[in-house]
Each structure stands twice: as C-alpha cells, then as structure tokens.
C-alpha cells in the first residue's frame, strides 16, 4: 500500500504486438505447426471470431482473410486462414 491506496499491478501494454501490420502477425502464425489448435488460436488472436456464430447459418466462401473469422467449423477456419496467409508475399518481420 502507498498511503491509503493499494498497489496496482500493471500488465504489459497489449498495443505493442498490434503495432505490427496485420499481415506480419498472420504470417507469424505460419511458424506454428500446421493443422494445430495453436495455429488457429494464433489466427483468432489477430482476427477474433464473432462471439457467437449464428446457428445453422452456412458461411459464404471468404473473399478475404478477414472473412475467415466467420467460418464456424475450426478445421474449415484454419484452412481458410492458411489459404490466404500462405499466398501472401513474405513481408519483413519487424
């Protein structure tokens, strides 16, 4: 305590990772083994899926990497992300 106020723990600023372009952050996910939950979690951290997908709604084919987050099935979402990210030109990591 400092005076009558409790000490506060400060978490590292989350904006540091977000300072990189989205494409670089997505390409970093390719370093994780393909077909794993960890790679999908990496993609989902960059492009979070909606909180609750509509039940029974069939997602249209994604036209961009940002639309992959609407694919409900995890395997299909991972395949969608991989298709776009693997075809991107390699960008320098900062």
Legacy VTK file of the C-alpha trace (Angstrom):
# vtk DataFile Version 3.0
C-alpha trace
ASCII
DATASET POLYDATA
POINTS 94 float
0.000 0.000 0.000
1.079 3.520 -0.715
-0.568 5.753 1.771
-4.164 4.566 1.835
-4.138 3.279 -1.773
-3.348 -0.338 -2.704
-0.568 -1.067 -5.181
-1.756 -1.855 -8.693
-0.134 -4.443 -10.945
0.218 -3.211 -14.486
0.083 -5.656 -17.383
2.369 -5.099 -20.389
0.760 -2.873 -22.990
-1.099 -5.092 -25.478
-0.674 -2.465 -28.182
2.981 -3.431 -28.689
2.110 -6.580 -30.644
-0.616 -4.755 -32.532
1.879 -2.184 -33.791
2.946 -4.695 -36.451
0.879 -4.868 -39.636
-1.866 -7.491 -39.600
-0.197 -9.381 -42.477
3.038 -9.764 -40.489
1.150 -11.003 -37.434
-0.765 -13.511 -39.584
2.437 -14.730 -41.233
3.988 -15.288 -37.793
1.253 -17.878 -37.226
2.811 -19.948 -40.037
5.730 -20.655 -37.673
3.328 -22.800 -35.600
2.730 -26.421 -36.694
0.046 -26.651 -39.377
-3.288 -28.211 -38.503
-2.947 -27.478 -34.789
-5.237 -25.687 -32.370
-2.290 -23.422 -31.500
-2.093 -22.084 -35.077
-5.839 -21.481 -35.136
-5.583 -19.684 -31.783
-2.835 -17.510 -33.268
-5.026 -16.561 -36.237
-8.000 -15.981 -33.928
-5.872 -13.655 -31.768
-5.201 -11.486 -34.835
-8.755 -11.716 -36.227
-11.082 -12.704 -33.363
-14.169 -14.655 -34.456
-17.580 -13.243 -33.529
-18.702 -14.101 -30.006
-21.490 -16.436 -31.103
-21.857 -17.538 -34.724
-25.416 -17.857 -35.981
-26.666 -21.415 -35.555
-27.314 -23.255 -38.779
-26.020 -20.397 -40.934
-23.716 -21.583 -43.689
-20.889 -19.097 -44.159
-20.266 -17.969 -47.718
-16.815 -18.577 -49.168
-14.439 -15.989 -47.773
-13.291 -13.370 -50.258
-10.581 -12.022 -47.930
-8.612 -13.236 -44.914
-10.719 -11.044 -42.620
-13.841 -13.031 -43.566
-12.332 -16.346 -42.381
-13.302 -15.469 -38.806
-16.957 -16.058 -39.700
-16.322 -19.741 -40.520
-17.740 -21.664 -37.561
-16.002 -25.048 -38.000
-12.436 -24.843 -36.629
-10.843 -27.050 -39.319
-12.507 -25.046 -42.084
-11.482 -21.759 -40.449
-7.861 -22.918 -40.183
-7.887 -23.995 -43.848
-9.370 -20.632 -44.829
-6.667 -18.686 -42.971
-3.898 -20.912 -44.348
-5.108 -20.413 -47.912
-4.866 -16.643 -47.687
-1.784 -16.281 -45.481
0.347 -18.798 -47.381
-0.366 -16.967 -50.651
0.684 -13.546 -49.287
4.070 -12.175 -50.333
6.520 -12.561 -47.468
6.895 -9.338 -45.507
9.922 -8.447 -43.374
9.397 -9.086 -39.673
9.938 -6.020 -37.544
LINES 1 95
94 0 1 2 3 4 5 6 7 8 9 10 11 12 13 14 15 16 17 18 19 20 21 22 23 24 25 26 27 28 29 30 31 32 33 34 35 36 37 38 39 40 41 42 43 44 45 46 47 48 49 50 51 52 53 54 55 56 57 58 59 60 61 62 63 64 65 66 67 68 69 70 71 72 73 74 75 76 77 78 79 80 81 82 83 84 85 86 87 88 89 90 91 92 93
